[in-house]
């Protein structure tokens, strides 16, 4: 007797699918998330992971979210942030070709971080109504003061969790 209970199936989030999702979602919120990254240390990849999981109905609980922040902090501090700062510092002193090459390296670092994020997460059950809170949870755990965000900013951020392209 085959019994397939859909709610018992779990999903392991795939870094390649996350990357493809991110390429579209990031453009929708680029200016806002870069400001939140610079002002409050928001991990943009964690936000994108939160939105991606939300589109699949996969809730990331508070403990997992905190663990993701902790586990990626070292990568951000040691690798990504210093490289980003160097790229920004050199922007006016290097050729556009050199600058583009630096952007390409930074994108590779971001993609590696997304892989690391997906590896840190356990398999998650889909169709979980609590997934609606992923983006909000990410913002809170990241220390973004929600009261300073406009309704339009919040709506833009939440919209990346509503995408159905997967």
DOFI-218348 format. One line per 8 residues: number of its first residue (from 1); their letters; for each residue x, y, z of N, C-alpha, C, O. Coordinates in steps of 0.02 Angstrom, whole numbers, plus 50000, padded with zeros to 5 digits. Layout:
BEGIN
NUM = a = X Y Z X Y Z X Y Z X Y Z | ...
***
This chain:
BEGIN
1 = xxxxxxxx = 50042 49941 50000 50000 50000 50000 50044 50062 50000 50084 50072 50046 | 50038 50104 49949 50076 50166 49945 50036 50223 49977 49980 50238 49956 | 50065 50253 50027 50034 50311 50058 50082 50369 50050 50138 50368 50076 | 50060 50419 50014 50102 50478 50003 50070 50536 50039 50023 50567 50013 | 50095 50552 50096 50069 50609 50133 50115 50668 50118 50172 50670 50140 | 50089 50715 50081 50129 50771 50056 50161 50811 50112 50218 50834 50105 | 50126 50818 50168 50154 50859 50222 50213 50825 50256 50251 50859 50291 | 50223 50759 50246 50280 50727 50277 50343 50734 50235 50398 50723 50259
9 = xxxxxxxx = 50335 50753 50172 50393 50764 50129 50429 50827 50152 50398 50876 50172 | 50494 50825 50148 50533 50883 50167 50575 50904 50107 50591 50863 50064 | 50593 50967 50106 50632 50995 50051 50700 51017 50077 50705 51051 50128 | 50752 50997 50041 50819 51024 50054 50828 51080 50004 50830 51068 49944 | 50835 51141 50029 50842 51198 49984 50906 51191 49944 50959 51175 49971 | 50901 51204 49880 50955 51196 49832 50988 51263 49818 50954 51312 49803 | 51054 51265 49823 51089 51328 49814 51084 51355 49742 51081 51415 49732 | 51081 51311 49693 51075 51334 49624 51006 51365 49612 51000 51417 49580
17 = xxxxxxxx = 50953 51333 49639 50886 51361 49633 50881 51427 49671 50849 51474 49649 | 50914 51431 49729 50916 51493 49767 50950 51548 49726 50926 51604 49724 | 51005 51531 49694 51042 51580 49654 50999 51607 49597 50996 51667 49585 | 50965 51562 49562 50921 51582 49507 50864 51626 49532 50847 51677 49500 | 50835 51608 49588 50783 51649 49619 50811 51718 49636 50779 51769 49623 | 50871 51719 49665 50902 51781 49688 50915 51830 49631 50908 51891 49639 | 50933 51803 49573 50947 51847 49516 50886 51889 49498 50894 51947 49477 | 50827 51862 49505 50766 51901 49491 50743 51942 49550 50724 52000 49542
25 = xxxxxxxx = 50743 51912 49609 50717 51947 49669 50760 52006 49689 50734 52058 49709 | 50825 51999 49684 50871 52052 49705 50858 52118 49669 50858 52171 49699 | 50845 52114 49604 50833 52175 49565 50772 52213 49590 50770 52275 49583 | 50724 52180 49619 50664 52212 49645 50678 52255 49707 50643 52304 49720 | 50728 52236 49745 50740 52268 49810 50812 52292 49819 50833 52308 49875 | 50850 52295 49765 50922 52308 49768 50940 52369 49809 50979 52364 49857 | 50913 52427 49792 50931 52489 49827 50915 52485 49902 50954 52507 49944 | 50856 52458 49917 50835 52454 49986 50879 52406 50026 50901 52423 50081
33 = xxxxxxxx = 50893 52347 49999 50932 52298 50038 51005 52320 50045 51037 52304 50095 | 51032 52354 49995 51100 52379 50002 51105 52432 50056 51154 52434 50094 | 51053 52474 50061 51052 52523 50115 51047 52488 50183 51081 52507 50231 | 51004 52438 50188 50997 52400 50251 51061 52362 50267 51078 52354 50326 | 51095 52338 50217 51159 52304 50227 51210 52354 50255 51244 52338 50304 | 51215 52412 50224 51264 52461 50246 51247 52491 50314 51291 52501 50356 | 51183 52505 50326 51162 52539 50388 51156 52492 50448 51171 52512 50504 | 51134 52430 50436 51118 52386 50493 51151 52317 50489 51141 52275 50533
41 = xxxxxxxx = 51191 52306 50438 51225 52242 50433 51180 52185 50408 51196 52127 50419 | 51125 52201 50375 51081 52149 50348 51121 52104 50301 51156 52129 50257 | 51115 52040 50310 51145 51992 50264 51096 51982 50207 51045 51949 50215 | 51111 52011 50150 51066 52009 50092 51053 51937 50070 50996 51920 50052 | 51103 51895 50072 51093 51825 50053 51045 51789 50100 51005 51748 50079 | 51048 51806 50164 51001 51776 50212 50930 51800 50197 50882 51762 50202 | 50923 51864 50180 50857 51889 50161 50830 51854 50099 50772 51835 50096 | 50874 51845 50049 50853 51810 49988 50835 51737 50003 50787 51711 49976
49 = xxxxxxxx = 50874 51705 50045 50858 51636 50065 50790 51635 50100 50750 51590 50088 | 50777 51683 50143 50714 51686 50178 50656 51694 50130 50604 51661 50136 | 50664 51738 50081 50612 51748 50031 50602 51686 49988 50545 51667 49974 | 50657 51654 49968 50652 51594 49927 50615 51539 49965 50570 51507 49938 | 50636 51527 50027 50603 51475 50067 50529 51492 50076 50486 51448 50075 | 50514 51556 50084 50445 51578 50092 50404 51561 50029 50347 51540 50035 | 50433 51570 49970 50396 51554 49909 50379 51480 49904 50331 51460 49871 | 50419 51439 49937 50408 51367 49937 50364 51345 49995 50346 51286 50001
57 = xxxxxxxx = 50347 51393 50039 50307 51376 50098 50348 51341 50152 50320 51306 50193 | 50413 51351 50151 50458 51321 50200 50476 51372 50254 50510 51421 50240 | 50453 51361 50314 50467 51406 50369 50537 51394 50397 50558 51337 50407 | 50573 51448 50409 50638 51445 50443 50625 51468 50514 50610 51527 50525 | 50631 51423 50562 50614 51442 50630 50668 51488 50660 50722 51497 50632 | 50651 51518 50716 50695 51568 50747 50764 51541 50763 50814 51575 50753 | 50767 51479 50788 50832 51449 50805 50875 51439 50742 50935 51454 50742 | 50844 51414 50689 50881 51405 50626 50903 51472 50598 50959 51478 50573
65 = xxxxxxxx = 50859 51522 50602 50877 51589 50577 50936 51617 50615 50983 51645 50585 | 50935 51611 50681 50990 51636 50722 51054 51597 50706 51108 51626 50703 | 51048 51532 50696 51106 51491 50679 51135 51512 50612 51196 51515 50604 | 51093 51527 50563 51116 51550 50498 51155 51615 50504 51206 51624 50472 | 51129 51661 50545 51164 51725 50556 51233 51712 50586 51283 51739 50563 | 51235 51671 50638 51298 51657 50673 51348 51623 50626 51406 51642 50624 | 51325 51573 50588 51370 51535 50546 51396 51575 50486 51450 51561 50461 | 51358 51624 50463 51382 51663 50406 51419 51726 50427 51452 51757 50386
73 = xxxxxxxx = 51415 51744 50490 51448 51805 50514 51523 51801 50502 51554 51851 50481 | 51554 51744 50516 51626 51737 50507 51645 51746 50434 51694 51780 50418 | 51607 51715 50388 51620 51721 50316 51614 51795 50296 51656 51821 50260 | 51561 51827 50318 51550 51898 50301 51608 51941 50328 51635 51983 50292 | 51625 51931 50390 51676 51972 50423 51745 51961 50393 51783 52009 50382 | 51762 51899 50380 51830 51883 50357 51838 51891 50281 51893 51909 50259 | 51786 51878 50243 51794 51875 50170 51754 51930 50133 51783 51974 50102 | 51689 51925 50137 51646 51967 50094 51651 52042 50110 51660 52082 50065
81 = xxxxxxxx = 51644 52060 50173 51644 52132 50191 51711 52165 50174 51710 52219 50144 | 51768 52136 50192 51831 52170 50174 51839 52176 50098 51865 52226 50073 | 51819 52124 50061 51825 52128 49988 51779 52182 49960 51800 52220 49916 | 51717 52186 49985 51670 52238 49963 51698 52308 49978 51694 52353 49936 | 51726 52316 50038 51755 52381 50056 51813 52399 50010 51820 52456 49990 | 51855 52350 49994 51911 52362 49949 51886 52382 49880 51912 52429 49850 | 51836 52346 49855 51808 52362 49789 51781 52434 49788 51793 52471 49741 | 51744 52452 49840 51716 52519 49843 51771 52572 49848 51767 52625 49817
89 = xxxxxxxx = 51823 52557 49887 51879 52603 49896 51916 52614 49830 51938 52670 49816 | 51924 52562 49791 51963 52566 49729 51923 52590 49669 51951 52604 49617 | 51858 52596 49676 51814 52611 49620 51838 52669 49577 51837 52664 49515 | 51859 52722 49607 51879 52782 49569 51952 52780 49546 51974 52825 49511 | 51989 52729 49565 52060 52726 49547 52078 52670 49499 52136 52663 49480 | 52028 52630 49480 52041 52574 49434 51998 52582 49371 51950 52620 49370 | 52016 52545 49320 51978 52548 49258 51910 52514 49268 51900 52476 49315 | 51864 52528 49223 51798 52497 49228 51803 52421 49219 51765 52383 49248
97 = xxxxxxxx = 51850 52400 49178 51861 52328 49168 51885 52295 49233 51862 52241 49251 | 51931 52328 49267 51955 52302 49331 51899 52301 49383 51892 52254 49422 | 51860 52354 49382 51803 52358 49429 51753 52302 49416 51729 52270 49463 | 51738 52289 49353 51692 52235 49335 51720 52167 49356 51683 52123 49378 | 51785 52159 49349 51817 52097 49370 51809 52088 49446 51797 52033 49470 | 51816 52143 49483 51807 52140 49555 51734 52123 49573 51721 52084 49619 | 51687 52151 49536 51616 52135 49547 51603 52061 49534 51564 52030 49570 | 51635 52034 49483 51626 51963 49467 51651 51919 49524 51620 51869 49542
105 = xxxxxxxx = 51708 51937 49553 51735 51900 49610 51687 51906 49669 51674 51857 49704 | 51662 51966 49681 51616 51976 49737 51552 51933 49728 51527 51904 49776 | 51528 51930 49667 51469 51888 49653 51485 51814 49667 51442 51778 49693 | 51544 51793 49651 51564 51724 49665 51566 51712 49741 51546 51658 49765 | 51589 51761 49779 51588 51756 49852 51517 51752 49878 51503 51714 49924 | 51472 51791 49849 51402 51790 49869 51370 51723 49854 51331 51696 49893 | 51386 51696 49796 51359 51631 49777 51384 51576 49824 51346 51531 49842 | 51447 51579 49842 51475 51532 49891 51439 51538 49958 51424 51487 49990
113 = xxxxxxxx = 51425 51599 49978 51389 51608 50041 51319 51577 50037 51295 51547 50086 | 51286 51584 49980 51220 51554 49973 51225 51478 49979 51183 51446 50009 | 51277 51449 49950 51287 51377 49956 51295 51359 50030 51266 51310 50054 | 51335 51398 50066 51347 51385 50137 51281 51390 50176 51269 51350 50221 | 51240 51439 50159 51176 51447 50194 51132 51386 50184 51102 51360 50231 | 51127 51362 50121 51084 51304 50109 51111 51242 50143 51072 51198 50163 | 51177 51237 50151 51206 51179 50184 51192 51180 50259 51190 51127 50291 | 51184 51239 50288 51172 51246 50360 51100 51230 50379 51086 51212 50437
121 = xxxxxxxx = 51055 51236 50332 50984 51225 50347 50966 51151 50344 50990 51115 50300 | 50925 51128 50390 50900 51059 50384 50847 51057 50329 50827 51108 50302 | 50825 50997 50312 50768 50990 50267 50708 51021 50301 50699 51016 50362 | 50666 51054 50261 50608 51090 50288 50544 51064 50256 50542 51050 50196 | 50492 51058 50297 50428 51038 50267 50398 51096 50227 50400 51153 50250 | 50369 51082 50168 50336 51134 50130 50265 51145 50156 50242 51111 50201 | 50231 51193 50127 50161 51208 50142 50150 51226 50215 50099 51209 50245 | 50198 51261 50244 50193 51282 50314 50173 51356 50315 50209 51399 50289
129 = xxxxxxxx = 50116 51370 50345 50091 51440 50346 50139 51486 50383 50138 51547 50371 | 50180 51459 50428 50227 51501 50464 50282 51529 50420 50320 51573 50440 | 50288 51502 50359 50339 51527 50312 50327 51601 50296 50373 51637 50276 | 50265 51624 50304 50249 51694 50292 50292 51742 50334 50299 51800 50317 | 50319 51717 50388 50358 51758 50434 50433 51758 50420 50470 51791 50455 | 50456 51721 50369 50528 51715 50357 50562 51782 50349 50612 51796 50382 | 50536 51824 50305 50569 51888 50291 50569 51932 50353 50619 51963 50370 | 50513 51935 50387 50508 51975 50449 50558 51949 50501 50592 51988 50533
137 = xxxxxxxx = 50561 51883 50509 50608 51853 50556 50680 51871 50538 50719 51886 50583 | 50696 51868 50475 50764 51886 50452 50781 51958 50470 50835 51972 50495 | 50734 52003 50458 50745 52074 50474 50756 52084 50548 50800 52121 50569 | 50715 52051 50588 50720 52058 50661 50786 52030 50687 50821 52063 50725 | 50803 51969 50666 50865 51937 50689 50926 51977 50667 50978 51977 50700 | 50919 52011 50610 50975 52051 50583 50980 52120 50617 51028 52157 50604 | 50933 52136 50660 50936 52200 50696 50912 52260 50656 50929 52316 50673 | 50873 52248 50604 50846 52304 50565 50787 52333 50604 50740 52297 50620
145 = xxxxxxxx = 50789 52398 50620 50734 52429 50658 50673 52437 50613 50670 52483 50571 | 50625 52393 50622 50566 52392 50579 50527 52458 50580 50497 52478 50530 | 50529 52492 50637 50491 52554 50643 50519 52609 50598 50484 52659 50585 | 50579 52602 50574 50609 52651 50528 50595 52637 50455 50610 52678 50412 | 50565 52579 50441 50549 52561 50372 50479 52586 50355 50433 52581 50395 | 50473 52614 50296 50407 52636 50273 50364 52576 50254 50389 52521 50246 | 50300 52588 50248 50255 52534 50225 50275 52510 50155 50271 52451 50141 | 50296 52557 50113 50318 52539 50045 50381 52495 50047 50387 52447 50010
153 = xxxxxxxx = 50428 52512 50092 50488 52471 50099 50470 52401 50122 50495 52352 50094 | 50428 52396 50172 50407 52330 50197 50371 52290 50143 50383 52230 50135 | 50327 52324 50106 50291 52290 50052 50339 52264 49999 50330 52209 49973 | 50390 52304 49983 50440 52282 49934 50477 52221 49958 50488 52173 49920 | 50497 52222 50021 50534 52165 50049 50489 52103 50051 50511 52048 50032 | 50428 52111 50073 50383 52053 50076 50367 52026 50007 50354 51966 50000 | 50369 52069 49957 50350 52047 49889 50398 51993 49862 50377 51952 49821 | 50460 51993 49884 50506 51942 49858 50488 51873 49884 50510 51822 49856
161 = xxxxxx = 50450 51869 49937 50427 51805 49964 50363 51781 49930 50339 51726 49945 | 50335 51822 49886 50272 51804 49853 50283 51777 49783 50236 51756 49750 | 50345 51778 49761 50360 51754 49693 50343 51680 49687 50351 51642 49735 | 50321 51660 49629 50305 51590 49619 50347 51559 49565 50330 51506 49538 | 50403 51590 49548 50449 51564 49496 50499 51517 49528 50553 51538 49548 | 50482 51454 49531 50529 51403 49556 50515 51337 49525 50549 51288 49540
***
